[in-house]
């Protein structure tokens, strides 16, 4: 059974349709990426899943229960974190977490707060008001807030935004561990496509409020034909780029290397063409399409 089921969800603001007949489901223990360009309807969708916005049409069910009729019970097992949602600035980290804890039926609040403080490494920040914190520290506080009730369903909007690489890696590993150990179901939005590839089991891509793709990150990447050839050419860089242009291949310079966009089946012919023109390369690497390539291809097409 699906943990979350969304059926024909629609949200209109006057004559503007932000979400248009959207349907998808979330399985137990699944991490689902919700992707799309800015203005695609991701935030509006999450706000309806939280009950912040009321759908114009459609139905939302959590744990087999209608969200409209069982909202209070359902939200005991749901939580949310967003880099763009602000907690009370004047309160300290500890005061914020204590305040948030009273929104849920938690038996031992001090123990639960202590647990999330430890999980998100907030010990040194407890007495500081939020207004004094950096963007990365605020992200960690928001994530701690999201786990205060140890939810069964977690909605995360840019969960590692503003974090340094070490902290972002820790959060990704933490989310995967929570899923594996406790079967937490997660919907995640991110502009970091490598992050989505690492943690998401499945991706829904939406644009203009509609689902235009639903598959694994690997399969979506495979749908892109273009590979990237990275070459280090000591002499003949300009000739190589002219040759790429003649063939209709995109090219660009990155540092000492040039990057040529070539369909995988055309790579042997392209390399032979370089040799025929006396253009030698000292280094070569070939990068197959990634989820970022899919994202760029779809947004460019749209």
C-alpha positions as a Python dict, from the first residue, in 0.01 Angstrom:
ca = {
    (1, 'X'): (0, 0, 0),
    (2, 'X'): (118, 352, -76),
    (3, 'X'): (212, 566, 223),
    (4, 'X'): (101, 874, 28),
    (5, 'X'): (-134, 886, -267),
    (6, 'X'): (-201, 1202, -467),
    (7, 'X'): (-483, 1193, -720),
    (8, 'X'): (-559, 1459, -983),
    (9, 'X'): (-431, 1737, -760),
    (10, 'X'): (-502, 2083, -898),
    (11, 'X'): (-440, 2430, -757),
    (12, 'X'): (-557, 2748, -925),
    (13, 'X'): (-488, 3106, -824),
    (14, 'X'): (-749, 3301, -1014),
    (15, 'X'): (-692, 3221, -1381),
    (16, 'X'): (-342, 3082, -1318),
    (17, 'X'): (-306, 2705, -1272),
    (18, 'X'): (0, 2630, -1057),
    (19, 'X'): (-60, 2255, -1027),
    (20, 'X'): (-251, 2082, -1302),
    (21, 'X'): (-407, 1736, -1256),
    (22, 'X'): (-106, 1595, -1068),
    (23, 'X'): (-109, 1228, -964),
    (24, 'X'): (165, 1021, -799),
    (25, 'X'): (229, 792, -503),
    (26, 'X'): (498, 740, -240),
    (27, 'X'): (586, 393, -113),
    (28, 'X'): (695, 299, 235),
    (29, 'X'): (1069, 357, 275),
    (30, 'X'): (1097, 529, -64),
    (31, 'X'): (1294, 848, -127),
    (32, 'X'): (1121, 1033, -409),
    (33, 'X'): (1277, 1330, -586),
    (34, 'X'): (1035, 1604, -690),
    (35, 'X'): (1215, 1801, -959),
    (36, 'X'): (1136, 2074, -1206),
    (37, 'X'): (1240, 2424, -1310),
    (38, 'X'): (1155, 2729, -1103),
    (39, 'X'): (781, 2790, -1118),
    (40, 'X'): (702, 2427, -1205),
    (41, 'X'): (468, 2384, -907),
    (42, 'X'): (695, 2200, -660),
    (43, 'X'): (647, 2436, -366),
    (44, 'X'): (273, 2464, -424),
    (45, 'X'): (248, 2084, -429),
    (46, 'X'): (437, 2050, -100),
    (47, 'X'): (221, 2320, 60),
    (48, 'X'): (-91, 2122, -34),
    (49, 'X'): (64, 1802, 103),
    (50, 'X'): (113, 1988, 433),
    (51, 'X'): (-235, 2139, 437),
    (52, 'X'): (-99, 2493, 413),
    (53, 'X'): (-287, 2536, 83),
    (54, 'X'): (-625, 2383, 1),
    (55, 'X'): (-641, 2208, -338),
    (56, 'X'): (-884, 2341, -595),
    (57, 'X'): (-946, 1983, -704),
    (58, 'X'): (-808, 1638, -628),
    (59, 'X'): (-745, 1416, -329),
    (60, 'X'): (-454, 1345, -93),
    (61, 'X'): (-435, 1029, 117),
    (62, 'X'): (-178, 942, 382),
    (63, 'X'): (-167, 587, 521),
    (64, 'X'): (-491, 515, 335),
    (65, 'X'): (-672, 802, 512),
    (66, 'X'): (-822, 1106, 344),
    (67, 'X'): (-612, 1409, 439),
    (68, 'X'): (-910, 1644, 451),
    (69, 'X'): (-1095, 1434, 710),
    (70, 'X'): (-799, 1305, 915),
    (71, 'X'): (-558, 1596, 894),
    (72, 'X'): (-480, 1625, 1267),
    (73, 'X'): (-400, 1255, 1310),
    (74, 'X'): (-200, 1237, 987),
    (75, 'X'): (20, 1538, 1067),
    (76, 'X'): (138, 1366, 1387),
    (77, 'X'): (342, 1141, 1155),
    (78, 'X'): (443, 1400, 894),
    (79, 'X'): (703, 1676, 906),
    (80, 'X'): (872, 1926, 680),
    (81, 'X'): (1195, 2119, 638),
    (82, 'X'): (1277, 2401, 400),
    (83, 'X'): (1570, 2634, 368),
    (84, 'X'): (1319, 2904, 279),
    (85, 'X'): (1093, 2867, 586),
    (86, 'X'): (1186, 3082, 884),
    (87, 'X'): (1144, 2990, 1250),
    (88, 'X'): (1106, 3269, 1510),
    (89, 'X'): (1428, 3472, 1482),
    (90, 'X'): (1426, 3606, 1838),
    (91, 'X'): (1412, 3264, 2005),
    (92, 'X'): (1718, 3054, 2074),
    (93, 'X'): (1772, 2719, 1906),
    (94, 'X'): (1666, 2538, 2224),
    (95, 'X'): (1353, 2753, 2262),
    (96, 'X'): (1257, 2690, 1899),
    (97, 'X'): (1294, 2314, 1931),
    (98, 'X'): (1098, 2309, 2257),
    (99, 'X'): (823, 2524, 2105),
    (100, 'X'): (799, 2298, 1797),
    (101, 'X'): (790, 1984, 2014),
    (102, 'X'): (458, 2094, 2166),
    (103, 'X'): (294, 2062, 1823),
    (104, 'X'): (326, 1683, 1858),
    (105, 'X'): (235, 1418, 2112),
    (106, 'X'): (582, 1345, 2246),
    (107, 'X'): (608, 1156, 2573),
    (108, 'X'): (956, 1270, 2684),
    (109, 'X'): (1025, 1610, 2528),
    (110, 'X'): (1367, 1676, 2688),
    (111, 'X'): (1495, 1336, 2573),
    (112, 'X'): (1361, 1386, 2219),
    (113, 'X'): (1510, 1735, 2191),
    (114, 'X'): (1842, 1605, 2321),
    (115, 'X'): (1834, 1333, 2056),
    (116, 'X'): (1781, 1566, 1758),
    (117, 'X'): (2037, 1812, 1897),
    (118, 'X'): (2292, 1531, 1894),
    (119, 'X'): (2188, 1403, 1549),
    (120, 'X'): (2230, 1743, 1387),
    (121, 'X'): (2530, 1860, 1592),
    (122, 'X'): (2362, 2159, 1751),
    (123, 'X'): (2511, 2143, 2102),
    (124, 'X'): (2714, 2462, 2066),
    (125, 'X'): (2421, 2654, 1916),
    (126, 'X'): (2149, 2586, 2174),
    (127, 'X'): (2171, 2920, 2356),
    (128, 'X'): (2207, 3133, 2044),
    (129, 'X'): (1908, 3314, 1887),
    (130, 'X'): (1837, 3215, 1529),
    (131, 'X'): (1908, 3565, 1401),
    (132, 'X'): (2278, 3513, 1482),
    (133, 'X'): (2313, 3186, 1289),
    (134, 'X'): (2468, 3132, 947),
    (135, 'X'): (2266, 2990, 657),
    (136, 'X'): (2422, 2646, 706),
    (137, 'X'): (2346, 2646, 1079),
    (138, 'X'): (1985, 2746, 1010),
    (139, 'X'): (1955, 2455, 766),
    (140, 'X'): (2064, 2213, 1040),
    (141, 'X'): (1815, 2364, 1287),
    (142, 'X'): (1536, 2326, 1031),
    (143, 'X'): (1628, 1961, 977),
    (144, 'X'): (1633, 1900, 1353),
    (145, 'X'): (1287, 2055, 1371),
    (146, 'X'): (1169, 1821, 1097),
    (147, 'X'): (1278, 1514, 1297),
    (148, 'X'): (1138, 1628, 1632),
    (149, 'X'): (845, 1384, 1598),
    (150, 'X'): (1045, 1116, 1414),
    (151, 'X'): (797, 1125, 1124),
    (152, 'X'): (688, 842, 896),
    (153, 'X'): (669, 1085, 603),
    (154, 'X'): (919, 1366, 558),
    (155, 'X'): (894, 1649, 304),
    (156, 'X'): (1229, 1816, 241),
    (157, 'X'): (1280, 2128, 31),
    (158, 'X'): (1652, 2174, -51),
    (159, 'X'): (1770, 1987, 262),
    (160, 'X'): (2143, 2050, 210),
    (161, 'X'): (2129, 2406, 74),
    (162, 'X'): (2397, 2631, 230),
    (163, 'X'): (2574, 2339, 396),
    (164, 'X'): (2946, 2283, 351),
    (165, 'X'): (3040, 1960, 164),
    (166, 'X'): (3117, 1764, 485),
    (167, 'X'): (2787, 1860, 649),
    (168, 'X'): (2590, 1792, 327),
    (169, 'X'): (2750, 1446, 302),
    (170, 'X'): (2655, 1376, 664),
    (171, 'X'): (2293, 1476, 599),
    (172, 'X'): (2268, 1257, 287),
    (173, 'X'): (2405, 959, 477),
    (174, 'X'): (2173, 1034, 768),
    (175, 'X'): (1865, 1039, 542),
    (176, 'X'): (1963, 710, 379),
    (177, 'X'): (2018, 554, 722),
    (178, 'X'): (1678, 675, 847),
    (179, 'X'): (1515, 524, 541),
    (180, 'X'): (1700, 195, 573),
    (181, 'X'): (1659, 159, 949),
    (182, 'X'): (1313, 303, 1009),
    (183, 'X'): (1148, 292, 664),
    (184, 'X'): (1091, 669, 663),
    (185, 'X'): (930, 782, 336),
    (186, 'X'): (1080, 1103, 196),
    (187, 'X'): (989, 1351, -76),
    (188, 'X'): (1289, 1566, -160),
    (189, 'X'): (1338, 1869, -383),
    (190, 'X'): (1688, 1979, -475),
    (191, 'X'): (1879, 2167, -741),
    (192, 'X'): (2177, 1940, -675),
    (193, 'X'): (2127, 1667, -934),
    (194, 'X'): (2423, 1462, -808),
    (195, 'X'): (2260, 1459, -466),
    (196, 'X'): (1929, 1342, -613),
    (197, 'X'): (2107, 1063, -801),
    (198, 'X'): (2276, 953, -478),
    (199, 'X'): (1975, 939, -246),
    (200, 'X'): (1656, 911, -455),
    (201, 'X'): (1502, 579, -558),
    (202, 'X'): (1271, 747, -806),
    (203, 'X'): (1224, 1092, -958),
    (204, 'X'): (911, 1275, -1065),
    (205, 'X'): (981, 1564, -1299),
    (206, 'X'): (709, 1826, -1320),
    (207, 'X'): (670, 2132, -1538),
    (208, 'X'): (379, 2375, -1556),
    (209, 'X'): (222, 2173, -1274),
    (210, 'X'): (213, 1845, -1469),
    (211, 'X'): (416, 1525, -1443),
    (212, 'X'): (631, 1489, -1754),
    (213, 'X'): (856, 1205, -1630),
    (214, 'X'): (845, 939, -1358),
    (215, 'X'): (1138, 698, -1341),
    (216, 'X'): (1464, 617, -1165),
    (217, 'X'): (1748, 871, -1191),
    (218, 'X'): (1950, 618, -1391),
    (219, 'X'): (1678, 559, -1649),
    (220, 'X'): (1609, 930, -1691),
    (221, 'X'): (1980, 993, -1751),
    (222, 'X'): (1989, 710, -2006),
    (223, 'X'): (1717, 883, -2207),
    (224, 'X'): (1972, 1155, -2295),
    (225, 'X'): (2189, 1056, -2590),
    (226, 'X'): (2463, 1318, -2556),
    (227, 'X'): (2790, 1236, -2382),
    (228, 'X'): (3064, 1483, -2288),
    (229, 'X'): (3418, 1428, -2417),
    (230, 'X'): (3682, 1616, -2220),
    (231, 'X'): (4010, 1663, -2407),
    (232, 'X'): (4344, 1816, -2319),
    (233, 'X'): (4490, 1946, -2648),
    (234, 'X'): (4820, 2130, -2638),
    (235, 'X'): (4802, 2242, -3002),
    (236, 'X'): (4495, 2268, -3219),
    (237, 'X'): (4225, 2361, -2967),
    (238, 'X'): (4065, 2616, -3200),
    (239, 'X'): (4069, 2369, -3491),
    (240, 'X'): (3907, 2105, -3272),
    (241, 'X'): (3630, 2345, -3173),
    (242, 'X'): (3575, 2449, -3537),
    (243, 'X'): (3551, 2081, -3630),
    (244, 'X'): (3293, 2027, -3354),
    (245, 'X'): (3091, 2324, -3480),
    (246, 'X'): (3101, 2188, -3837),
    (247, 'X'): (2955, 1860, -3708),
    (248, 'X'): (2687, 2038, -3508),
    (249, 'X'): (2840, 1946, -3171),
    (250, 'X'): (2848, 2190, -2884),
    (251, 'X'): (3190, 2277, -2740),
    (252, 'X'): (3332, 2492, -2466),
    (253, 'X'): (3659, 2559, -2288),
    (254, 'X'): (3695, 2474, -1919),
    (255, 'X'): (4041, 2559, -1788),
    (256, 'X'): (4300, 2372, -1995),
    (257, 'X'): (4043, 2134, -2140),
    (258, 'X'): (3775, 2153, -2404),
    (259, 'X'): (3440, 1980, -2361),
    (260, 'X'): (3266, 1845, -2671),
    (261, 'X'): (2902, 1727, -2661),
    (262, 'X'): (2870, 1416, -2880),
    (263, 'X'): (2608, 1143, -2909),
    (264, 'X'): (2751, 818, -2775),
    (265, 'X'): (2722, 636, -3108),
    (266, 'X'): (2913, 918, -3283),
    (267, 'X'): (3214, 923, -3048),
    (268, 'X'): (3438, 690, -3260),
    (269, 'X'): (3371, 895, -3575),
    (270, 'X'): (3442, 1221, -3395),
    (271, 'X'): (3776, 1096, -3258),
    (272, 'X'): (3878, 959, -3599),
    (273, 'X'): (3795, 1298, -3747),
    (274, 'X'): (4033, 1467, -3504),
    (275, 'X'): (4310, 1226, -3604),
    (276, 'X'): (4244, 1287, -3975),
    (277, 'X'): (4292, 1659, -3913),
    (278, 'X'): (4617, 1604, -3726),
    (279, 'X'): (4472, 1710, -3392),
    (280, 'X'): (4627, 1509, -3109),
    (281, 'X'): (4505, 1503, -2751),
    (282, 'X'): (4713, 1423, -2443),
    (283, 'X'): (4421, 1334, -2215),
    (284, 'X'): (4066, 1216, -2275),
    (285, 'X'): (3773, 1134, -2051),
    (286, 'X'): (3419, 1049, -2154),
    (287, 'X'): (3130, 1132, -1922),
    (288, 'X'): (2800, 958, -1988),
    (289, 'X'): (2474, 1152, -1941),
    (290, 'X'): (2368, 1233, -1587),
    (291, 'X'): (2043, 1343, -1428),
    (292, 'X'): (2165, 1701, -1464),
    (293, 'X'): (2190, 1648, -1841),
    (294, 'X'): (1830, 1525, -1839),
    (295, 'X'): (1720, 1827, -1635),
    (296, 'X'): (1895, 2069, -1872),
    (297, 'X'): (1763, 1893, -2182),
    (298, 'X'): (1403, 1901, -2060),
    (299, 'X'): (1411, 2260, -1938),
    (300, 'X'): (1573, 2375, -2263),
    (301, 'X'): (1305, 2193, -2463),
    (302, 'X'): (1026, 2340, -2252),
}
